[in-house]
């Protein structure tokens, strides 16, 4: 293959500064903005959902004030879980050698799967403190989570990180951070589309057309299984993390697949076991028989 011609045929990578605004030593990056906008947009949409009795078949067991109060819990769960997940799943050896680097979050290194675990722990603790079924909160947060996921994937693209494998497709790009300077799949955009836009639309249909908030676990299962499937598919186009490479000498198995395939199975199990919940009491908003 003629590498020069191969590279010349690639699409130009857009010249977007990863730093949106720089004021003295303070920099606002697209990456951090993706998290902020995703969390705030998810919070606002979740408030509307719990205030819409049509979606629940009566009063929601969760109130808008609960969503307001959970915002801080969710933020902590995402950041702490995402960081620890990256440390444990993707580069444990390096952090054992330099433990203080764990706290250097401004250098990057966040794991979706770790963030999911952190947020799940936060939801369980918060729901129990308020006295409602954690599955009800899982379903609401699952329905809005793709907003943030999609925005952060776009930010990954702007940062020219987590790019795809070498390819000759017409839309392949040469990423400025890639030492090989070969055209690659813009896999971050594949993830933004599948894990963000497509998954959000599917969950929106489930909550607003199928009214599946009436059946605890269904929306959560659809989110977990849908994300796991989308991420597994994209892993066939995404370059594996250099410190890990392909696992078990397979030439195709990645850590992303190992963490995502069980999500598909869990999602199927949750969907298949979801059943309509008892009607909520109009006076208290709590569900009967609980």
VOGU-3710 file (C-alpha; in Angstrom, 3 decimals, decimal comma):
1> xxxxxxxxxx> 0,000/0,000/0,000  1,270/3,497/-0,868  1,184/5,203/2,532  1,567/8,698/1,067  -1,433/8,313/-1,252  -3,327/6,615/1,547  -2,762/9,628/3,820  -3,495/12,219/1,127  -6,906/10,643/0,498  -7,949/11,124/4,128
11> xxxxxxxxxx> -10,369/13,836/5,224  -8,847/16,847/6,949  -9,211/16,866/10,701  -11,178/19,989/11,745  -9,063/22,681/13,360  -10,931/23,053/16,664  -9,037/24,176/19,742  -9,720/21,771/22,640  -9,777/24,859/24,879  -13,012/26,765/24,366
21> xxxxxxxxxx> -12,150/29,788/26,494  -8,874/30,762/28,164  -8,945/33,494/30,830  -5,499/33,793/32,370  -4,629/30,460/33,978  -8,261/29,303/33,822  -9,179/27,199/30,798  -12,642/25,932/29,883  -12,284/22,871/27,690  -14,830/21,254/25,411
31> xxxxxxxxxx> -14,316/18,019/27,348  -15,348/19,481/30,708  -18,141/21,426/29,010  -19,504/18,129/27,647  -19,821/16,785/31,178  -21,361/19,997/32,519  -23,925/20,423/29,741  -24,751/16,717/29,823  -25,384/16,729/33,570  -27,437/19,941/33,507
41> xxxxxxxxxx> -29,490/18,906/30,458  -30,104/15,492/31,997  -31,200/17,108/35,260  -33,700/19,411/33,511  -35,150/16,600/31,397  -35,370/14,252/34,386  -37,342/16,916/36,315  -39,853/17,119/33,464  -40,187/13,341/33,336  -40,944/12,860/37,027
51> xxxxxxxxxx> -43,473/15,699/36,849  -45,351/14,072/33,949  -48,010/11,760/35,407  -48,895/10,348/31,987  -45,519/8,601/31,818  -46,082/6,901/35,169  -49,804/6,162/34,962  -50,371/8,413/37,975  -48,222/10,343/40,460  -44,524/9,617/40,142
61> xxxxxxxxxx> -42,827/8,039/43,169  -40,023/10,561/42,589  -40,531/14,308/42,950  -38,727/17,106/41,087  -37,058/18,145/44,353  -35,564/14,643/44,572  -33,978/15,140/41,157  -32,656/18,533/42,308  -31,080/17,005/45,386  -29,647/14,064/43,461
71> xxxxxxxxxx> -27,730/16,342/41,073  -24,735/16,639/43,422  -24,776/12,900/44,176  -24,766/12,123/40,445  -21,878/14,499/39,760  -19,734/12,948/42,483  -20,623/9,423/41,331  -19,689/10,183/37,717  -16,358/11,843/38,517  -15,165/9,522/41,290
81> xxxxxxxxxx> -16,424/6,359/39,595  -15,159/7,388/36,175  -11,689/8,153/37,483  -11,340/5,048/39,641  -12,696/2,923/36,806  -9,982/4,194/34,475  -7,329/3,534/37,107  -8,518/-0,016/37,830  -9,566/-1,139/34,353  -7,092/0,546/32,036
91> xxxxxxxxxx> -3,781/1,561/33,668  -3,495/0,120/37,180  0,240/-0,558/36,971  1,127/3,050/36,198  -0,964/4,354/39,082  0,522/1,843/41,528  3,926/3,299/40,657  2,640/6,865/41,055  -0,495/6,899/43,285  -0,684/10,708/43,420
101> xxxxxxxxxx> -1,392/10,713/39,672  -4,852/9,335/40,479  -5,848/12,824/41,586  -4,511/14,535/38,441  -7,883/14,449/36,699  -7,010/17,465/34,568  -4,636/15,179/32,627  -7,594/13,073/31,460  -8,443/9,436/32,044  -12,114/8,654/32,676
111> xxxxxxxxxx> -13,938/5,359/32,194  -17,605/5,135/31,218  -17,989/1,806/32,971  -16,454/3,223/36,153  -18,738/6,251/35,964  -21,710/3,920/35,561  -20,725/2,000/38,691  -20,157/5,221/40,645  -23,510/6,654/39,607  -25,260/3,375/40,415
121> xxxxxxxxxx> -23,870/3,409/43,957  -24,974/7,038/44,317  -28,499/6,192/43,092  -28,888/3,250/45,482  -27,778/5,289/48,495  -29,893/8,296/47,530  -33,061/6,278/46,798  -32,795/4,466/50,107  -32,336/7,765/51,937  -35,587/9,021/50,350
131> xxxxxxxxxx> -37,514/5,778/50,762  -38,373/4,915/47,157  -37,466/1,988/44,916  -33,957/2,529/43,429  -35,124/1,016/40,125  -37,425/4,003/39,629  -34,470/6,384/39,855  -32,347/4,086/37,677  -34,977/4,286/34,939  -35,152/8,085/34,963
141> xxxxxxxxxx> -31,397/8,600/34,946  -30,935/5,924/32,273  -33,355/7,778/29,990  -31,320/11,003/30,112  -27,762/9,612/30,381  -27,159/9,376/26,586  -27,180/13,180/26,385  -23,965/13,446/28,365  -22,457/10,348/26,771  -22,929/11,747/23,279
151> xxxxxxxxxx> -21,525/15,174/24,164  -18,436/13,737/25,832  -17,771/11,534/22,785  -17,876/14,627/20,580  -15,408/16,239/22,999  -13,173/13,152/22,653  -13,177/13,813/18,907  -12,270/17,475/19,379  -9,418/16,389/21,677  -8,251/13,950/18,962
161> xxxxxxxxxx> -8,205/11,143/21,534  -9,650/7,614/21,591  -9,485/7,525/17,795  -10,158/4,508/15,633  -8,114/1,913/13,805  -6,270/2,570/10,551  -8,709/2,605/7,646  -9,086/3,590/3,994  -12,773/4,552/4,202  -13,496/7,909/2,511
171> xxxxxxxxxx> -14,209/9,599/5,833  -11,027/8,400/7,571  -8,984/11,159/9,233  -5,404/11,762/10,308  -5,526/12,773/13,959  -2,885/15,324/15,018  -2,147/13,377/18,220  -1,496/10,101/16,375  2,256/9,405/16,087  1,737/7,192/13,017
181> xxxxxxxxxx> -0,117/9,954/11,118  -2,180/7,368/9,279  -5,878/7,775/8,368  -8,154/6,283/11,002  -11,839/5,747/11,733  -13,352/8,715/13,624  -14,688/6,181/16,119  -15,529/8,887/18,655  -18,243/10,108/16,277  -19,519/6,556/15,800
191> xxxxxxxxxx> -19,905/6,365/19,575  -21,531/9,790/19,789  -24,079/8,679/17,204  -24,856/5,197/18,584  -24,344/5,646/22,331  -25,663/9,197/22,343  -28,224/10,082/19,667  -29,592/6,653/18,716  -29,763/5,365/22,291  -31,461/8,578/23,463
201> xxxxxxxxxx> -34,138/8,259/20,751  -34,765/4,587/21,594  -35,117/5,374/25,303  -37,332/8,377/24,536  -39,682/6,100/22,600  -39,664/3,619/25,488  -40,562/6,264/28,080  -42,919/8,512/26,109  -44,548/6,144/23,588  -44,413/2,736/25,256
211> xxxxxxxxxx> -44,773/4,283/28,752  -42,260/1,806/30,132  -41,606/3,875/33,261  -44,634/1,992/34,553  -42,495/-1,175/34,517  -39,424/-0,734/36,756  -36,152/-2,054/35,299  -37,285/-1,997/31,653  -35,759/1,384/30,741  -32,629/0,610/32,760
221> xxxxxxxxxx> -32,263/-2,705/30,957  -32,758/-1,041/27,583  -30,084/1,533/28,394  -27,541/-0,959/29,756  -28,091/-3,470/26,972  -28,232/-0,793/24,277  -25,036/0,857/25,425  -23,259/-2,482/25,754  -24,258/-3,471/22,222  -23,282/-0,101/20,705
231> xxxxxxxxxx> -19,937/0,000/22,512  -19,099/-3,584/21,532  -19,782/-2,816/17,865  -17,677/0,352/17,908  -14,783/-1,491/19,584  -14,217/-3,265/16,252  -13,321/0,152/14,772  -11,702/1,831/17,807  -7,970/1,576/18,462  -7,406/-0,275/21,748
241> xxxxxxxxxx> -5,690/1,568/24,582  -1,914/1,385/23,925  -1,077/0,218/27,440  -3,432/-2,758/27,021  -3,633/-3,525/23,309  -5,682/-6,528/22,228  -6,333/-8,983/25,028  -5,253/-12,636/25,141  -3,352/-12,266/21,870  -6,602/-12,392/19,887
251> xxxxxxxxxx> -6,018/-9,433/17,616  -9,616/-8,285/18,173  -10,689/-8,587/21,851  -10,456/-5,302/23,795  -11,072/-4,241/27,369  -14,073/-2,250/26,138  -15,630/-5,477/24,843  -14,887/-7,363/28,048  -16,682/-4,684/30,052  -19,570/-4,194/27,591
261> xxxxxxxxxx> -20,637/-7,710/26,587  -21,878/-8,511/30,135  -23,930/-5,313/29,932  -25,838/-6,734/26,972  -26,665/-9,884/28,925  -27,663/-7,900/32,017  -29,857/-5,629/29,912  -31,683/-8,602/28,408  -32,247/-10,046/31,895  -33,636/-6,768/33,238
271> xxxxxxxxxx> -35,975/-6,247/30,276  -37,299/-9,803/30,430  -38,066/-9,581/34,164  -39,635/-6,097/34,185  -43,261/-6,049/35,319  -45,764/-3,179/35,812  -45,512/-1,630/39,276  -48,495/-1,133/41,621  -50,313/2,153/41,118  -48,997/5,037/43,224
281> xxxxxxxxxx> -51,158/6,574/45,920  -52,536/9,963/44,781  -52,126/11,324/48,297  -48,510/10,364/48,963  -47,142/9,431/45,544  -45,776/6,196/47,042  -46,517/2,852/45,457  -48,937/0,500/47,122  -47,742/-2,858/48,365  -44,153/-1,759/48,828
//
